[in-house]
């Protein structure tokens, strides 16, 4: 299910005019015309069905009308009002996954952002590590950060993901223990129900993924290193932050492959946990 992610609410009458990337996506990708209907995701997560009113190719703008199931204008988001129909939200029990990705070179990082968003992770945290080409988190900003945000938005629209993937500001690996403690505090997460994993090439894991996931964590973090892997100091810092080492007995995976592999493995286990939960 493709969808359009709006960055602002419609006007009081339910209409909204769009230009720029939104216009190009609707006209060039979805090829909509007046009278067509499409799913629209509002800023707070609500889902509405919009009708295309006007496509102005000369002005390169498009006008939509967003109405709820009773025909009323959708000018109020479900987070702050009641004009929307029930949300098309993630399925009950859909795992909340945070990806901590050590920054990769160019297109590889773009690929990770796109695939992680399509998979429905709730947050992507770029990490500047000791082996990253970028040595300072302050060097990741402006055009690069904007590109990642654009890629994440496009991936969510194409995949129809109901999960709002948050792209965090980059953090340096040396700050990981302090950062992760602050992140969990900000998320109001029950730390006893939080599972933090770091994928390693070497068989250093103390448990299998099934054993780690037993009990159903409310939030799972997956840390993936850069090309060449993490340094021993970075692994130690993650251990201090509460990350458990996990090794998949498979071929050596590229960093961009490992991210999607890890996300998929955790999602499958958690969504099917009732079928395999370990018995005492």
Secondary structure, DSSP 8 states (H G I E B T S, - for coil): ---EE-SS---TTSEEEE-HHHHHIIIIIS---TT-EEEEE-TTS-EEEEEEEEEETTTTEEEEEEE-TTS-B--S-TTT-S-S-------TT---EEEEEE---HHHHHHHHHHHHHHT-SEEEEEE-TT-S---GGGS-THHHHHHHHHHHHHHHHHT--S--EE---EEGGGHHHHHHHHHHHTT--GGGEEEEEE-SSS--SS-HHHHHTT--SEEEEEE--TT---HHHHHHHHHTT-EEE--SSS---HHHHHHHHHHHHHHHHHTHHHH----
